[in-house]
Amino acid sequence: MLTSMTGYARAENINGDNRCVVEIRSVNHRFLEMNIRMPARDAVAERKIREIVSKKISRGHLEISINRNNGNGAKRKLVADEDLVRQFLQAAEKIKSEHSVQGEADLATILSIKDILKYEEDEVNMEERWGMMEKTLKDAVGQLLEMRAAEGRALQKDVLEKVGLVEESTKKILSAREGQEKEIFNKLKAKIEELMGDGEASPERILTEAGICAERSDISEEVIRIQSHLAQIRDFVAAGSPVGRKLEFILQEVNREANTIGSKSTLYDISREVVEIKSQLEKIREQAANIE
């Protein structure tokens, strides 16, 4: 089963006064890339977060947002930075002593110092914080995988339909190839007779020249390789493992074979099917860019 690289998930867990919310947005990318936004005091858990995600997801650009805060029952207290107050008073006394400055540092002056007061929340220990974050993260990753799988099923259906259209065009090319061989024979016969004037070209000479041209314009190997590549695509889809980059490579190979067929053939029916194959390949390539 194919998996898309696009998805969104949001998970939330509440434990008493503590609440954790994890949001993940995923888009296509050549490799796995994570941009994690979280409270600075929880940044030590980033390595664990990356390990959890990388075990489940192999490709995509992920924006992971983690918010953890206390609920309505949270207790906060306003505290002074005692060390900063001490430094300020010591500096004030030094200025008075060394420069004979009169006056006292009053409360209003002390409170006007930047960052002298700050709020502190009641902290839970790191193990408890990580336990909540881990559970919420795994919930969000699970939701993301479900969404990526659902979109992957739609991608798979579309890709296989287009592979089927390419196979149909390939069959039409094989049918038209007989007409191409007859066309080569008739053109050569007319050309040789034109060069010989009123003389009639011998069948042996025509067959020899036709054989040379037919060999140069033979497309059977290219058709066989296209069929083999299409079978590989079906096998990859059935395997269910991350196949996006493999699929992109095989599509390049199919496109190369189609170009070769187009350059070898002058028959309209074959050229038309080559155009159709290349059109379907481009559509599959657009879908493959979003497959994990």
C-alpha positions as CSV (number, residue, x, y, z in Angstrom):
1,M,0.0,0.0,0.0
2,L,1.3,3.4,-1.0
3,T,1.6,6.1,1.7
4,S,1.3,9.8,1.1
5,M,3.7,12.3,2.6
6,T,0.9,14.9,3.1
7,G,-1.1,15.0,6.3
8,Y,-2.1,16.8,9.5
9,A,-2.7,15.6,13.0
10,R,-3.6,17.1,16.4
11,A,-3.6,15.3,19.7
12,E,-4.3,16.6,23.2
13,N,-3.9,15.1,26.7
14,I,-4.8,16.5,30.1
15,N,-3.6,15.2,33.5
16,G,-4.8,17.3,36.4
17,D,-3.7,20.8,35.9
18,N,-1.3,19.9,33.1
19,R,-2.2,19.9,29.4
20,C,-0.2,18.9,26.4
21,V,-1.1,19.6,22.7
22,V,0.9,18.2,19.8
23,E,0.2,19.3,16.2
24,I,2.0,17.8,13.1
25,R,1.9,19.1,9.6
26,S,3.5,17.0,6.9
27,V,4.4,17.8,3.3
28,N,6.5,16.1,0.6
29,H,10.3,16.2,0.8
30,R,13.1,14.1,-0.6
31,F,14.2,13.0,2.9
32,L,12.9,13.1,6.4
33,E,13.1,16.6,7.9
34,M,11.7,17.7,11.2
35,N,11.2,21.3,12.5
36,I,10.3,21.0,16.2
37,R,8.8,23.9,18.1
38,M,8.4,23.4,21.9
39,P,9.0,25.1,25.3
40,A,12.6,25.8,25.9
41,R,12.5,24.0,29.3
42,D,11.5,20.8,27.4
43,A,14.1,21.0,24.7
44,V,16.1,18.3,26.3
45,A,13.5,15.8,25.0
46,E,14.0,16.8,21.3
47,R,16.3,13.8,20.6
48,K,13.6,11.4,22.0
49,I,11.0,13.1,19.8
50,R,13.1,12.6,16.7
51,E,13.6,9.0,17.5
52,I,9.9,8.3,17.9
53,V,8.9,10.0,14.7
54,S,11.8,8.5,12.6
55,K,10.8,5.0,13.6
56,K,7.3,5.5,11.9
57,I,8.0,7.9,9.1
58,S,10.8,7.8,6.5
59,R,10.2,10.8,4.2
60,G,8.5,14.2,4.4
61,H,9.0,17.6,5.9
62,L,7.3,17.7,9.3
63,E,6.4,20.8,11.3
64,I,5.9,19.5,14.9
65,S,4.5,21.9,17.5
66,I,4.4,20.9,21.1
67,N,2.7,23.1,23.7
68,R,2.6,22.1,27.4
69,N,1.1,24.3,30.0
70,N,-1.0,24.3,33.2
71,G,-4.8,24.4,33.0
72,N,-7.2,26.7,34.8
73,G,-6.2,25.3,38.2
74,A,-2.6,26.2,37.7
75,K,-0.8,27.9,40.5
76,R,1.5,30.8,39.6
77,K,3.5,33.0,42.0
78,L,5.2,36.3,41.4
79,V,8.8,36.2,42.7
80,A,11.7,38.6,42.7
81,D,15.1,37.8,41.3
82,E,16.9,38.0,44.7
83,D,20.3,37.8,43.1
84,L,19.5,40.7,40.8
85,V,18.2,42.8,43.7
86,R,21.3,42.1,45.7
87,Q,23.6,43.2,42.9
88,F,21.6,46.3,42.3
89,L,21.8,47.4,46.0
90,Q,25.5,46.6,46.1
91,A,26.1,48.7,43.1
92,A,24.1,51.6,44.5
93,E,26.1,51.5,47.7
94,K,29.3,51.5,45.8
95,I,28.3,54.5,43.7
96,K,27.3,56.4,47.0
97,S,30.6,55.6,48.6
98,E,33.0,56.3,45.7
99,H,31.2,59.3,44.3
100,S,29.7,60.9,47.4
101,V,26.2,60.6,46.0
102,Q,23.3,61.3,48.4
103,G,20.0,59.3,48.5
104,E,18.7,55.8,49.0
105,A,17.5,53.2,46.4
106,D,13.7,53.1,47.0
107,L,11.2,50.3,46.2
108,A,9.9,52.0,43.1
109,T,13.4,52.2,41.6
110,I,14.0,48.5,42.4
111,L,10.7,47.4,40.8
112,S,11.5,49.3,37.7
113,I,14.5,47.1,36.9
114,K,13.9,44.9,33.9
115,D,13.1,41.3,34.7
116,I,13.3,41.9,38.5
117,L,9.9,40.2,38.9
118,K,8.8,37.0,37.1
119,Y,6.1,34.4,37.3
120,E,6.9,30.9,38.2
121,E,4.6,27.9,37.6
122,D,4.5,24.9,39.9
123,E,6.8,22.4,38.1
124,V,6.3,18.7,37.7
125,N,9.4,16.6,37.4
126,M,10.9,16.0,34.0
127,E,9.9,12.3,33.9
128,E,6.2,13.2,34.4
129,R,6.5,16.0,31.8
130,W,8.1,13.6,29.3
131,G,5.5,10.9,30.0
132,M,2.7,13.2,28.9
133,M,4.6,14.6,25.9
134,E,5.5,11.1,24.7
135,K,1.9,9.9,24.9
136,T,0.5,12.9,23.1
137,L,3.2,12.7,20.5
138,K,2.5,9.1,19.8
139,D,-1.2,9.8,19.5
140,A,-0.5,12.6,17.0
141,V,1.9,10.4,15.0
142,G,-0.7,7.7,14.9
143,Q,-3.3,10.1,13.5
144,L,-0.8,11.4,11.0
145,L,-0.1,7.9,9.7
146,E,-3.8,7.2,9.3
147,M,-4.3,10.3,7.2
148,R,-1.2,9.6,5.1
149,A,-2.4,6.1,4.6
150,A,-5.9,7.2,3.5
151,E,-4.4,9.6,1.0
152,G,-2.0,6.9,-0.1
153,R,-4.9,4.7,-1.0
154,A,-6.2,7.4,-3.3
155,L,-2.8,7.9,-4.8
156,Q,-2.4,4.1,-5.4
157,K,-5.7,3.9,-7.2
158,D,-4.8,6.8,-9.4
159,V,-1.3,5.5,-10.2
160,L,-2.5,2.0,-11.1
161,E,-5.1,3.4,-13.4
162,K,-2.5,5.4,-15.2
163,V,-0.2,2.4,-15.4
164,G,-3.0,0.5,-17.0
165,L,-3.4,3.3,-19.6
166,V,0.3,3.1,-20.4
167,E,0.0,-0.7,-20.8
168,E,-2.9,-0.2,-23.2
169,S,-0.8,2.2,-25.3
170,T,2.0,-0.3,-25.3
171,K,-0.3,-3.0,-26.7
172,K,-1.4,-0.6,-29.4
173,I,2.2,0.1,-30.3
174,L,2.8,-3.6,-30.7
175,S,-0.2,-3.9,-33.0
176,A,0.9,-0.9,-35.0
177,R,4.4,-2.3,-35.4
178,E,3.3,-4.7,-38.2
179,G,2.0,-1.8,-40.1
180,Q,5.3,0.0,-39.7
181,E,7.2,-3.0,-41.2
182,K,4.8,-3.0,-44.2
183,E,5.2,0.8,-44.6
184,I,9.0,0.5,-44.6
185,F,8.9,-2.2,-47.3
186,N,6.6,-0.2,-49.5
187,K,8.6,3.0,-49.1
188,L,11.8,1.3,-49.9
189,K,10.4,-0.4,-52.9
190,A,9.2,2.9,-54.3
191,K,12.5,4.6,-53.6
192,I,14.6,1.9,-55.2
193,E,12.4,1.8,-58.3
194,E,12.6,5.5,-58.5
195,L,16.4,5.4,-58.4
196,M,16.5,2.6,-61.0
197,G,14.4,4.5,-63.4
198,D,12.2,2.2,-65.5
199,G,13.8,-0.9,-64.0
200,E,11.9,-3.0,-61.5
201,A,13.6,-3.6,-58.2
202,S,14.2,-7.2,-57.3
203,P,12.3,-8.5,-54.3
204,E,15.6,-9.7,-52.8
205,R,17.2,-6.3,-52.9
206,I,14.0,-4.7,-51.4
207,L,14.0,-7.3,-48.6
208,T,17.7,-6.7,-47.8
209,E,17.2,-2.9,-47.6
210,A,14.0,-3.3,-45.7
211,G,15.7,-5.7,-43.3
212,I,18.4,-3.1,-42.6
213,C,15.8,-0.3,-42.0
214,A,13.6,-2.6,-39.9
215,E,16.5,-3.4,-37.7
216,R,17.3,0.2,-37.2
217,S,13.7,1.0,-36.4
218,D,13.0,-2.1,-34.4
219,I,11.2,-1.1,-31.1
220,S,10.5,-4.6,-29.7
221,E,13.3,-4.3,-27.0
222,E,12.0,-0.9,-25.9
223,V,8.5,-2.2,-25.6
224,I,9.7,-5.2,-23.6
225,R,11.6,-3.0,-21.2
226,I,8.6,-0.7,-20.7
227,Q,6.4,-3.7,-19.9
228,S,9.0,-4.9,-17.4
229,H,9.2,-1.5,-15.7
230,L,5.4,-1.4,-15.5
231,A,5.4,-4.8,-13.8
232,Q,8.0,-3.5,-11.3
233,I,5.8,-0.5,-10.5
234,R,2.9,-2.9,-9.7
235,D,5.2,-5.0,-7.5
236,F,6.4,-2.0,-5.6
237,V,2.8,-0.8,-5.0
238,A,1.9,-4.3,-3.7
239,A,4.9,-4.5,-1.4
240,G,3.7,-1.5,0.7
241,S,7.2,-0.3,1.7
242,P,8.3,3.3,1.0
243,V,8.8,3.4,-2.7
244,G,8.6,7.0,-3.8
245,R,12.2,7.4,-4.9
246,K,12.2,4.0,-6.6
247,L,9.1,4.9,-8.5
248,E,10.6,8.2,-9.6
249,F,13.6,6.4,-11.0
250,I,11.5,3.8,-12.9
251,L,9.4,6.5,-14.4
252,Q,12.5,8.1,-15.8
253,E,13.5,4.8,-17.4
254,V,10.0,4.3,-19.0
255,N,10.2,7.8,-20.3
256,R,13.6,7.1,-21.9
257,E,12.2,4.0,-23.6
258,A,9.2,5.9,-24.9
259,N,11.5,8.6,-26.3
260,T,13.5,6.0,-28.1
261,I,10.4,4.5,-29.6
262,G,9.3,7.9,-30.8
263,S,12.6,8.6,-32.5
264,K,12.6,5.2,-34.3
265,S,9.1,5.3,-35.5
266,T,7.5,7.4,-38.2
267,L,4.1,5.8,-38.1
268,Y,1.4,8.1,-36.8
269,D,-0.4,5.4,-34.8
270,I,2.8,4.7,-32.8
271,S,3.8,8.4,-32.4
272,R,0.3,9.1,-31.0
273,E,0.6,6.3,-28.4
274,V,4.1,7.6,-27.5
275,V,2.6,11.0,-26.8
276,E,-0.1,9.3,-24.7
277,I,2.4,7.3,-22.7
278,K,4.5,10.4,-21.9
279,S,1.4,12.3,-20.9
280,Q,0.4,9.5,-18.4
281,L,4.0,9.3,-17.1
282,E,4.0,13.0,-16.3
283,K,0.8,12.6,-14.3
284,I,2.2,9.6,-12.4
285,R,5.4,11.6,-11.8
286,E,3.4,14.4,-10.2
287,Q,1.7,11.8,-7.9
288,A,5.0,10.0,-7.2
289,A,6.4,13.3,-5.8
290,N,4.0,12.9,-2.9
291,I,4.5,9.2,-2.2
292,E,6.7,8.2,0.8
